[in-house]
Amino acid sequence: MQTFYFHLNHLKEFVVDSDGSELADLAAAAGEARQVIRKIAAECLKSRRQFALLSVRISDEHDQLLYEVFVRKRWLRFLQPMF
């Protein structure tokens, strides 16, 4: 198991994950990042807040960027007109 950190890259802010999550590998971490994006999008829809997430950056314990999962443009086209 490895510890991965999921930093949220919003339009106007960057939220650092200081706790991290233990997962089997980078593929599992990328899947978790996609779940985070879905969860944030659902919360924004429910609360009628603007969806401003651009990406989730996955880093290791040395804060080295390992992978970045970008919000797909088609999601933004769907979400933005609602706000």
C-alpha positions as CSV (number, residue, x, y, z in Angstrom):
1,M,0.0,0.0,0.0
2,Q,1.1,3.5,-0.8
3,T,0.0,6.9,0.5
4,F,-1.5,9.2,-2.1
5,Y,-2.5,12.8,-1.6
6,F,-5.4,14.3,-3.6
7,H,-5.1,18.1,-4.0
8,L,-8.1,19.9,-5.4
9,N,-7.4,22.4,-8.1
10,H,-10.3,24.8,-8.2
11,L,-10.7,27.9,-10.4
12,K,-9.7,30.3,-7.6
13,E,-8.2,28.1,-5.0
14,F,-6.0,25.1,-4.4
15,V,-7.0,22.8,-1.6
16,V,-4.1,20.6,-0.2
17,D,-4.8,17.1,1.1
18,S,-2.7,16.8,4.2
19,D,-4.0,13.4,5.3
20,G,-3.7,11.3,2.2
21,S,-5.2,7.9,1.5
22,E,-3.6,4.5,1.4
23,L,-4.2,2.7,-1.9
24,A,-2.7,-0.3,-3.8
25,D,-1.3,1.7,-6.7
26,L,-1.5,4.7,-9.0
27,A,-4.3,3.2,-11.0
28,A,-6.4,2.9,-7.8
29,A,-5.5,6.5,-6.9
30,A,-6.7,7.7,-10.3
31,G,-10.0,5.9,-9.8
32,E,-10.3,7.5,-6.4
33,A,-9.7,10.9,-7.9
34,R,-12.5,10.3,-10.5
35,Q,-14.8,9.4,-7.6
36,V,-13.8,12.6,-5.9
37,I,-14.7,14.6,-9.0
38,R,-18.1,12.9,-9.2
39,K,-18.8,13.5,-5.5
40,I,-18.0,17.2,-5.7
41,A,-20.1,17.6,-8.9
42,A,-23.1,15.9,-7.2
43,E,-22.7,18.1,-4.1
44,C,-22.7,21.2,-6.3
45,L,-25.8,20.1,-8.2
46,K,-27.7,19.4,-5.0
47,S,-26.7,22.7,-3.3
48,R,-26.9,24.7,-6.6
49,R,-23.4,25.9,-6.1
50,Q,-21.0,26.6,-9.0
51,F,-18.8,23.7,-10.0
52,A,-15.3,25.2,-10.1
53,L,-13.1,22.1,-9.9
54,L,-10.5,21.9,-12.7
55,S,-8.6,18.8,-11.6
56,V,-7.4,16.6,-8.9
57,R,-3.7,16.3,-8.5
58,I,-2.3,13.1,-7.1
59,S,1.0,13.4,-5.2
60,D,3.2,11.1,-3.2
61,E,4.5,11.6,0.4
62,H,7.3,13.9,-1.0
63,D,4.7,16.1,-2.7
64,Q,5.8,15.0,-6.1
65,L,3.1,15.2,-8.7
66,L,2.4,11.6,-9.9
67,Y,-0.7,12.1,-12.0
68,E,-3.5,14.7,-12.6
69,V,-7.1,13.8,-13.4
70,F,-8.8,16.7,-15.3
71,V,-12.5,17.4,-15.2
72,R,-13.8,16.6,-18.6
73,K,-15.0,19.5,-20.8
74,R,-18.2,17.7,-21.4
75,W,-19.0,17.7,-17.7
76,L,-18.3,21.5,-17.5
77,R,-20.7,22.1,-20.5
78,F,-23.4,20.2,-18.6
79,L,-22.8,21.8,-15.1
80,Q,-22.0,25.4,-15.9
81,P,-25.3,26.4,-17.5
82,M,-27.1,25.4,-14.3
83,F,-25.6,28.2,-12.3
